[in-house]
Amino acid sequence: MEQDTLKKVIDLMSLMLNIPVNKIRPFTSLRDDLLLDTIDVMLLVAALESKFDVYLSPEEAESIQTVQDITLLLQKNAVAA
């Protein structure tokens, strides 16, 4: 399931950010590698929450640094729901 979620996250990020899929990896930093600012990250998180039908707490959202962080939090909250 983790690989499916990761692929979906990467595909959605690629579409939303207009970045080629092959440039997004699990340990890609949202801020350093993709040059997203805080608002960009929050908008990305909100879109992914909507797509995956999960809710991340503000603390969880603020802790996100990499694509893998998003994937793990989405999976954790999907299971908890």
C-alpha beads as a LAMMPS data file, in Angstrom:
LAMMPS data file: protein, C-alpha beads

81 atoms
80 bonds

1 atom types
1 bond types

-500.0 500.0 xlo xhi
-500.0 500.0 ylo yhi
-500.0 500.0 zlo zhi

Masses

1 110.0

Atoms # bond

1 1 1 0.000 0.000 0.000
2 1 1 2.861 2.394 0.778
3 1 1 4.154 2.283 -2.805
4 1 1 0.642 2.922 -4.155
5 1 1 0.233 5.921 -1.877
6 1 1 3.701 7.199 -2.723
7 1 1 3.019 6.904 -6.458
8 1 1 -0.307 8.740 -6.081
9 1 1 1.334 11.502 -4.027
10 1 1 4.146 11.918 -6.556
11 1 1 1.728 11.894 -9.500
12 1 1 -0.486 14.522 -7.855
13 1 1 2.471 16.691 -6.881
14 1 1 3.817 16.477 -10.420
15 1 1 0.480 17.604 -11.820
16 1 1 -0.120 20.345 -9.246
17 1 1 3.403 21.767 -9.292
18 1 1 4.130 21.181 -12.981
19 1 1 7.273 19.221 -12.131
20 1 1 8.258 16.046 -14.021
21 1 1 7.527 12.848 -12.086
22 1 1 11.159 11.737 -12.394
23 1 1 12.252 14.847 -10.435
24 1 1 10.175 13.892 -7.372
25 1 1 11.546 11.169 -5.096
26 1 1 10.562 10.028 -1.586
27 1 1 13.320 12.071 0.042
28 1 1 12.849 15.151 -2.101
29 1 1 12.717 18.187 0.188
30 1 1 9.669 20.328 -0.420
31 1 1 11.452 23.515 0.513
32 1 1 15.056 22.913 -0.579
33 1 1 14.572 20.787 -3.714
34 1 1 11.159 21.928 -4.951
35 1 1 11.555 25.500 -3.634
36 1 1 8.111 25.591 -2.023
37 1 1 7.443 28.237 0.600
38 1 1 5.250 27.716 3.659
39 1 1 2.052 28.719 1.870
40 1 1 2.843 26.435 -1.077
41 1 1 3.341 23.525 1.303
42 1 1 0.061 24.257 3.107
43 1 1 -1.828 24.435 -0.209
44 1 1 -0.238 21.168 -1.311
45 1 1 -1.166 19.498 1.980
46 1 1 -4.751 20.780 1.727
47 1 1 -5.089 19.416 -1.810
48 1 1 -3.662 16.030 -0.792
49 1 1 -5.930 15.895 2.270
50 1 1 -8.892 16.465 0.002
51 1 1 -7.759 13.890 -2.551
52 1 1 -7.055 11.215 0.083
53 1 1 -10.027 12.203 2.271
54 1 1 -7.914 12.554 5.420
55 1 1 -7.179 15.362 7.871
56 1 1 -3.723 16.284 9.125
57 1 1 -3.404 18.315 12.299
58 1 1 -1.613 21.661 12.030
59 1 1 1.317 20.120 13.931
60 1 1 1.527 17.231 11.458
61 1 1 1.327 19.593 8.489
62 1 1 4.093 21.786 9.905
63 1 1 6.347 18.754 10.433
64 1 1 6.364 17.841 6.728
65 1 1 9.763 18.221 5.124
66 1 1 9.839 15.566 2.374
67 1 1 7.566 13.682 -0.005
68 1 1 7.993 10.621 2.235
69 1 1 6.760 12.617 5.253
70 1 1 3.537 13.434 3.389
71 1 1 3.076 9.816 2.315
72 1 1 3.565 8.417 5.819
73 1 1 1.194 10.946 7.404
74 1 1 -1.489 10.308 4.787
75 1 1 -1.210 6.557 5.372
76 1 1 -1.237 6.931 9.159
77 1 1 -4.319 9.128 9.119
78 1 1 -6.119 6.987 6.532
79 1 1 -5.673 3.952 8.781
80 1 1 -6.748 5.904 11.868
81 1 1 -9.898 7.149 10.184

Bonds

1 1 1 2
2 1 2 3
3 1 3 4
4 1 4 5
5 1 5 6
6 1 6 7
7 1 7 8
8 1 8 9
9 1 9 10
10 1 10 11
11 1 11 12
12 1 12 13
13 1 13 14
14 1 14 15
15 1 15 16
16 1 16 17
17 1 17 18
18 1 18 19
19 1 19 20
20 1 20 21
21 1 21 22
22 1 22 23
23 1 23 24
24 1 24 25
25 1 25 26
26 1 26 27
27 1 27 28
28 1 28 29
29 1 29 30
30 1 30 31
31 1 31 32
32 1 32 33
33 1 33 34
34 1 34 35
35 1 35 36
36 1 36 37
37 1 37 38
38 1 38 39
39 1 39 40
40 1 40 41
41 1 41 42
42 1 42 43
43 1 43 44
44 1 44 45
45 1 45 46
46 1 46 47
47 1 47 48
48 1 48 49
49 1 49 50
50 1 50 51
51 1 51 52
52 1 52 53
53 1 53 54
54 1 54 55
55 1 55 56
56 1 56 57
57 1 57 58
58 1 58 59
59 1 59 60
60 1 60 61
61 1 61 62
62 1 62 63
63 1 63 64
64 1 64 65
65 1 65 66
66 1 66 67
67 1 67 68
68 1 68 69
69 1 69 70
70 1 70 71
71 1 71 72
72 1 72 73
73 1 73 74
74 1 74 75
75 1 75 76
76 1 76 77
77 1 77 78
78 1 78 79
79 1 79 80
80 1 80 81
